[in-house]
Amino acid sequence: MTFEEFLDEWRGDSPYIEARTSGSTGEPKTIRLSKSFVTDSALRTNQFFSITKYSRLHSCVAADFIGGKMMAVRAELAECGFSFEVPSNRPLAAFGVTERIDLLAVVPSQMIHILDNIYEMPVIRAIIIGGSAIDPLLKDRIISSGLNAYETYGMTETASHIALRKIAPDQEWFETLGDIKVSLDDRECLVIDFSTGEHIVTNDIAIIDSDSRFKITGRWDHVIITGGKKLNPYEVENVLSPLIDAPFIITSKSDMKWGRKVVLRIEGDHFCRDEELMGRMRDLLPSWKLPKEIEWVKSLPRTLNGKLKR
């Protein structure tokens, strides 16, 4: 879908728009979102970033995805400037250093190029980064750059993000926008309530600080039962991330002894000996969390917008 096609849909008579889920937690599917629900989401973001008719929004995310659609809607509602580009890992090539963008939407891989070429970039007032998790090393680079960037939390079903977390030192908590409230269900998964009555139960395991502040620690449907214990792969990945300079995931395989044995799967060629890496991991993890096997693969499976498909 092009942005022109989406805007025709947005301006049409139907009370809904169609959006496709990413497929990171199951098969991609097309869902309908009411335009009033989408409007509320866009207005919350516009208010947070003080978007007015004098602002300029730019999307490096395609109109196929909710992140791209919402940038167009935000600009429509603010009646401000809007531009977009064919998504690539070399964004903003058409911009000069004297130009200004008030709100920019990117995915993490595009953010890397911006940082690598920061002195050739336009003036960017605020950046929202979505689509997939942000690597800790990338977060450190963003903080060092001084750019005003935010990590987003949301999904297609919530009409893009419902919460933001500024990428800055000691910023651990996502904070909801507007009057959105969060709580936990009996699985300790995040529940999202909107003032308009929408109620969304997620599979994201979370910790909440209040009804508007939370952080995500994993996914309920990704928990590994190994040796009778529940292992959160995200927690193990956070511990191991300083050791592994390549994309990787913690997954599992069927095993006679453990039920499911923990497996470390790394993308790329061997950059160290398995024995050496195992020794370093033993210093950081209890035995039941320790990967029992290391696999090196040419590439890890990803969705179209770059999320790892576990």
Secondary structure, 3 states (H helix, E strand, C coil): CCHHHHHHHHHCCCCEEEEECCCCCCCCCEEEEEHHHHHHHHHHHHHHCCCCCCCEEEECCCCCCHHHHHHHHHHHHHCCEEEECCCCCCCCCCCCCCCEECEEEECHHHHHHHHHCHHHCCEECCEEECCCCCCHHHHHHHHHHCCCEEEEEEEHHHCEEEEEEECCCCCCCEEECCCCEEEECCCCEEEEECCCCCEEEEEEEEEEEECCEEEEEEEHHHCEEECCEEECHHHHHHHHCCCCCCCEEEEEEEECCCEEEEEEEEECCCCCCHHHHHHHHHCCCCCCCCCCEEEEECCCCECCCCCECC
